[in-house]
């Protein structure tokens, strides 16, 4: 599976960040999150909804990921997300926290390899 960019809703016109305006499919992987310092840099996805009651076709909506969705992508569990959100941090601060973090599972496995799994120590590369 790969990241699927559907379209871009912002013309370049002097913007130096290629992330601005990109729209991604929910069928693909998430792109890398950045610190989202404002200016419409939040990750945006396209949603397709079907209205079965009125027999209408699919409706398409573009929206940005919520801070909670960004934290989930980074591997933070819902209980910890709720604790953070109770601190009254602004959405901007939450996006920044998610973008400045490392995926929890990646950190876990790095520490596990560095400090716990000693049986393969001779095969591990030295940092120095």
Buried (B, 14 or more C-beta within 10 A) or exposed (E): EEEBEBEBEBEEEEBEBEBBBBBBBEEBEBBEBBBBEEEBBBBBBBEEEEEEEEEEEEEEEEEBBEBBBBBBBBBBEEEEBEEBBEEEBEEBEBBBBBBEBEEBEEEEEEEEEEEEEEEEEEEEEEEE
